[in-house]
Structures are given as structure tokens and as C-alpha cells.
């Protein structure tokens, strides 16, 4: 979804990142990289395209390049591993994979030796990406390629055919365009009826479909975009709260304070005064509106407790 098209800030042009978090919720987004999500402990709901999957400890989820996805851990003790890498890591001949299911269960991971291979790969990746010794990129590429091709050889594919699949692809493209428009015009007085009209749907049907695809009601999603923009402006000196509220699409300071607190758990003033190392505890992403992410961070997180690797 272009409104949350994640463009990660990497430390170099070598696009590989690994992180782990507890009690995580992340909003609907997409990116060019492939993302592998491993359930270390607990359980979570992961939504990919139009399907929701309940994943448990030991399961692996494959988010292919361009897949729209979001998720919610069931408890603060649930822990997720994330590995993102550019498609060129696995070869210039990459093409989208039409997997029948993006979930590899714990039993299959163990049966095919992928559980141990996953742990061994991450151990090498974390060490190489930290030290960056000569040829580290080649070693990392080799590890990812070996795991990836061991993984995809056990995943059945189903090439979409027929009118229904084409309609579905067209619908998702139209939603990407709509969400891009929402981000670019988030300061305007956008309404659910306006968005439904742009899509050619009735407001009632559009509202259900929007929540199905993003996990949020229309207004909540729009307020997340506005709040994320506001958060980036709050970090800059000499910005008045009233000016930020109007720039980001809030009609008055009272609404701005209420919505900001609802989404972040903090008032704008509390957010400004919080310690620097706590300034990343809701949503971050980079978008066409110029919102920056910090290098090596996950920019799509609503709530997180980072796990030391």
C-alpha cells in the first residue's frame, strides 16, 4: 500500500536487515524486499492480502515482494523475528512466487531441517552484519540464498488464472492508488464517502472492504497517517502545536491532542519531552511526504519491545 510503502534506511546499499520484537503490532504496509517472519514464542495474527493466519511458536511466514501485510501479537510475551532482504540477494532472475500458503508450520520447519537452518543462518547474519569484515556481503548472500531455496522447494505454488484473480489484482492496485492519495492529501478534509466515491463503491461496502484490507477503519487509518506526520514535525524545534495540527489535517488543537494520544499513548507535549530512546514506540515509516526512519529500525511498528539479538 503506497500510503505505507516502507522504504527502509539501511546503513549501506546492502539491503539486509534482521530484528526481533516482543508484543508487536504493525500496521498494513508493503515493500520491495522479501520479508520472513518467524514466531519465536507465543502466537500472533498475521494478515497478508485478503487472508488472516494464526501463527504459533516455530511457524515461519513468507511475505513476498509487494505483499500487503499487517499483524498483532496476542500478548507482550509473544516474540517475532523479522528478516528483510532485497530480491537481488537471491538472484537477478527473481519473480513473484504464488505460494498456496505463506505459512510454514513448525512441524514442517522441523521435518525439513529448516528450523535449525534458520537459527544457524541468523547467527551468521547477525555476526557478519555487525562486524562487516571483508567479503561479509558474499557470506550473507550465500546464507540467505541457501535458506531461501531450501524453503521454496517445499512450498507448493498456485499460479493464479481466470477472471476472479485478475479482478483481485486490479482491486489491490486501485487500493494502493487510493492509499497513496490519502497520504498525499492527508491534510485535506477527506471523508469515507469521498474515498468510497473514488473507488466506485457504496460507503457501507467500501468501509467493510477497507477494514478487511488494512485492519483499520478508514478514519483510524487516516489519523495514523496524520499522527505519524505530526510526530516527525514535533521533533523539530520552533514548531507551534497549533501550526502542526493544521498542517497535518486536524481542525483544532483539541482534536489533535485527543487523536495523538489515542494513537501514541502520549499527548504531543509528552511526546516532545520523552527521552530520545523512547521516541520510536509507535509508527515510523518513510513515505512520499518525507517522513524519515532511522537506519536499521523497523518503520511500521505501532507497539514494540525490542529484543536484544
N, C-alpha and C positions, 0 to 999 in steps of 0.2 A: 504494500500500500504506500503510495508515494507520500502521503501525509506523515507516515512514519517509515520512510525509506531510510534505513540505518546505513550511514556512511561512517565507518569506524576510523578513528585516528590511530594509526599504527606508529610504532617507533621508527619504522623504516618502510621501504617499499615492499618488504617481505610480509605478506598478509597472512599471518597465522596468529591465533590468539587462543589462550586457554584460561578459564576462570571457574571458580566454584562458589556457590552461594547457598545459604540456608533461608528457609521461609520466604521464598521468592514468588513475586507476582510480576509478570512483564506483559506490556500491552501489545496489541496487534501491530506487527511490523513485518518488513521483508528486507532482504539484502541480496547482493550478488553472490556472496560467499555461501558455501555449504556449511551447515551447522549440525553438529552431532551433540545431542543432549543425553547424558547418562544419569539415571536416577541412583545416586549413591545410597540414599536411605529414605525411608518414608514413602510417600506417594504424592501424586500431583495429577491435575487435569491439563492436558496439552491439546490445544486446538490448532489444527492445520487445515487450511482451506475451509471446507464445509463439514469437517469431521472432528469429533472430540474423542480423545483417547485417555483412559485412566492408566497411568503408568506407575509401577511399583519398583522397589529396590531391585537393582540388577538389570532393569529394562533399558534399552537404548532407543532413542528417537532420531530419525533422519529427516532433517529439514533441507530439502534440495534447494538449489539456487532459485530464488524468486518466490518460494513458498511463503504465503501469508500465515503467520503463526503467533499465538499468544498462550500464556499458561498461568496456572495458580497452584502453588504448593498447598497441601492440605493442612500443614502445621509448620510452626517455626523450626521444628526438628527435621523436617524434610530437607534433603540436600541434593542439589543438581550440579553436575559438571557440564561445562559448555566448551566445545571445541569448534572454532570457526576457521575456515581456510579458503583461500581463493581457488576457484575452479582450475586455474592453471597449474596449481600444485599437483593435481592428479593427471595433468596432460592437456595439451592444446586441443585434443580431439574431443574434449568433454561435450556431452549432450545431456539434456534433461532426462532424468530417469523416471519412468512412470511405474513406481513401485505400487504393488497391490495394497500394501500397508506400510506406513513409515515406522512402525514399531517392531523392534526385535526383542522378544521376551527374554527374561533371564535364563529360562531353560534352553533356549536356542543359543544364546550367547555362550553358555557353558558347554553345550553339546558340540559346538563347532570351534571351541577354543578361543572365542573372541573376547571373553571376559578377561582372561589373563593377558591376552594380546593388547587389549585396551589399556590395562594398568601399566604394562611394560612400555607401551608407546608414550603415554603421558609422562612417565618417569623420564624418558629420554628427552621429550619435547621441553619439559619444564627446565631441565638442566641446560640443554643447548640454547634455548631462547634466553635464558638468564646470563650465561657466560659469553655467548656469541664468539666462540673461538673459530679459527679458520675452518671453512667448509661446513659450518653449522647448518646453513641453509640446505645443503645437499643431504645432510643426515636427517634433518627434519622432513624434507620432501620424501625421502626413502621410507621413513617410518609411516607417514600418513598414507602414502600410496599402497604400501603393503597391507595396512589395516583396511583401507577403503576397498581394495579389490577382493580381499578375503570376505568383506562384508557383503558387497553387492552380488557376489556369486551365489549367495544363499537367499537373496531377496527376489522373490518372483515379481515379474513386471506384467503390466497390463496396458498395452498401447491403446489409448482412447480412440474409439471410432464412432461414427454416427452423428446425427444432428444434435442430440442432447449434450454430448461432450463439447461440441463446438459452441453451443449456446452458453454453456457454463463458462468456458474460457472467455467468451465475449463479455459476459456479465462481470467477471472478475476484473477484466480490463477497464470496463466502464466505472467500476468502483474505485480502481486505482486513480482514474482521472478525477472522479468526484472528490476523493480524499486529498488529492493534490490541490484541487481548487479550494477546499476547506482550509488548508494550511496557508495558502497564498492570500486568502481573503478572511482569515480568522478575525481580523479587527472589524469586519463589517457585521451588520445585523443579520446574520444568517439564521434561518429557521428550518425546522424539519420539513415544512411544506415547500420551502424553496428547493431544498435538496431533493425531495420526492419528485418535484416537477422536473428538475434537471434529469432525473433518471427515467421519467415517464411512468412512475408508479403512483398508486394511491398512497397517501400518508400512512395509513394503517399498515399496508403491506410493506412499504419501504421501512417503516420503523422496526418491524419484525426481522426483515432481511438484514438491516444494518446491524442489529444486535447479534444476529447469528454469525455474521462475518467478522465482527470486531470485538465482540464480548461486552460492548458498552451500548447504552442508549445514545442517541445522536447528540443531545446536549452535553452529556457527560464527556463524550469523546472530544467535542469541540472545546469544552472547558479545559481538558487536559492539554490540548494544543496551546490555548491561550496562557495557561498557567506555566507551561514549560518556557514559553517565550518570556513571560514576566520574570521568571526565576533568573534567566540569563541577564535581564536588564537590572535586576536588583543587585547583582554582583558588581555593577559598575557604579563608580562614585558620582555624586551630584545629580542623581536622578530622583525626582519627586514621585511619591507614591501615586498621587493623582494623575500625573502625566503618564506613568507606566500603565495605570489602569485603563486610561483612554486609548493609549497606543495599542494595547493588547485586546481591545474589543469589549471592555467592561464599561457599562454605562455610568457607574458611580463607584466611589471608594468602598461603600458598604458591601455591595455585591462582590467586588474584587476581594475584600478581606474574607468574606464568607466562603467563596469558591476556592480561594487559595488554601485556606485552612482545611476545607473538606478534602482536598486532593493531597496536600503535603503533610497535614497534621500540624502545621505551623502557620501563624499569621505572617504576613510579609515582613513585619518588623522583626519577629522572632527568627525568621529565615535569614535576614541580613546579619543578625547578631550571633548566629550559631557558629561554633568552631569550624574552621575551614575543612577539616577532615570529615565533617558531617554534612557537607553541602551537596552530597551526591545521593541522598537517601530517598529520592523518588525518581522522576522521569528525566532521562537525558538521552538526546539523540542529536544528530546533525541533519539539517534539512535545508531546503532552499531559502528559508528565512534566516539562515546564518547562525543558527544555534550550534555552539561548539560542544564537542565532547573532549574529555581528557584522554590522552594516549593510554591505550591498553585497558580502558574501562568498558563495561557493558552499558551502552547508552539507552537501553529500552526498559530499564528496571523501574517498577513502581515501588517496590519494597525489597530490601535486601539486607543480609548479614553476610559479609564476605567471609569465606573460609580460607585460612592460610594453606597454601599448597606445599 
